[in-house]
Amino acid sequence: MAEDRGTALVSFRLPRALLEGLDALVEIGLYDSRSAAIRRALELLLEKHKG
């Protein structure tokens, strides 16, 4: 994995419907980018399942 400023590049596939939903959140300004939205979603998921 390439690392830059404490981050790692991750590549994965999404169903088109999820990508469209993600893009809609960015388009309405809820997030600055797809990456920002995905980071936040993962933060929330990890918080929820924290032991």
Backbone hydrogen bonds in HBPLUS format (Angstrom, degrees):
<---DONOR---> <-ACCEPTOR-->    atom                        ^
c    i                          cat <-CA-CA->   ^        H-A-AA   ^      H-
h    n   atom  resd res      DA  || num        DHA   H-A  angle D-A-AA Bond
n    s   type  num  typ     dist DA aas  dist angle  dist       angle   num
A0009-LEU N   A0002-ALA O   3.07 MM   7  5.66 150.2  2.17 154.2 162.7     1
A0004-ASP N   A0007-THR O   2.97 MM   3  5.30 148.7  2.06 136.6 146.6     2
A0007-THR N   A0004-ASP O   2.94 MM   3  5.30 152.5  2.02 113.7 122.6     3
A0018-LEU N   A0015-PRO O   2.98 MM   3  5.48 124.6  2.29 111.9 125.1     4
A0019-LEU N   A0015-PRO O   3.16 MM   4  6.54 159.5  2.21 154.3 160.6     5
A0020-GLU N   A0016-ARG O   2.87 MM   4  6.13 157.8  1.92 154.9 160.8     6
A0021-GLY N   A0017-ALA O   3.02 MM   4  6.23 154.1  2.09 141.9 148.8     7
A0022-LEU N   A0018-LEU O   2.86 MM   4  6.08 156.4  1.92 149.1 155.9     8
A0023-ASP N   A0019-LEU O   2.86 MM   4  6.08 162.8  1.89 150.7 155.1     9
A0024-ALA N   A0020-GLU O   2.96 MM   4  6.15 145.6  2.08 141.1 150.5    10
A0025-LEU N   A0021-GLY O   3.15 MM   4  6.49 150.3  2.24 145.4 151.9    11
A0026-VAL N   A0022-LEU O   3.18 MM   4  6.55 151.9  2.26 147.4 155.1    12
A0027-GLU N   A0023-ASP O   2.80 MM   4  5.99 159.7  1.84 149.8 156.1    13
A0028-ILE N   A0024-ALA O   3.04 MM   4  6.24 152.9  2.11 149.2 154.0    14
A0030-LEU N   A0025-LEU O   2.99 MM   5  5.41 136.8  2.18 172.4 170.4    15
A0029-GLY N   A0026-VAL O   2.99 MM   3  5.11 151.5  2.07 104.4 113.4    16
A0037-ALA N   A0033-SER O   3.14 MM   4  6.41 159.6  2.18 147.9 152.8    17
A0038-ILE N   A0034-ARG O   2.91 MM   4  6.15 163.5  1.94 158.0 162.6    18
A0039-ARG N   A0035-SER O   2.84 MM   4  6.00 161.7  1.88 152.1 157.5    19
A0040-ARG N   A0036-ALA O   3.05 MM   4  6.23 162.4  2.09 145.3 149.7    20
A0041-ALA N   A0037-ALA O   2.96 MM   4  6.19 158.5  2.01 147.6 153.8    21
A0042-LEU N   A0038-ILE O   2.95 MM   4  6.16 159.2  1.99 152.0 157.0    22
A0043-GLU N   A0039-ARG O   2.91 MM   4  6.18 153.6  1.98 148.8 156.7    23
A0044-LEU N   A0040-ARG O   2.97 MM   4  6.22 163.8  1.99 153.7 156.9    24
A0045-LEU N   A0041-ALA O   2.97 MM   4  6.19 156.5  2.03 145.7 152.5    25
A0046-LEU N   A0042-LEU O   2.91 MM   4  6.06 164.6  1.93 151.9 155.5    26
A0047-GLU N   A0043-GLU O   2.92 MM   4  6.12 156.3  1.97 149.4 156.4    27
A0048-LYS N   A0044-LEU O   2.97 MM   4  6.12 157.7  2.03 146.2 152.1    28
A0049-HIS N   A0045-LEU O   3.15 MM   4  6.38 147.3  2.26 144.6 152.5    29
A0050-LYS N   A0047-GLU O   3.35 MM   3  5.15 165.1  2.38 100.3 104.1    30
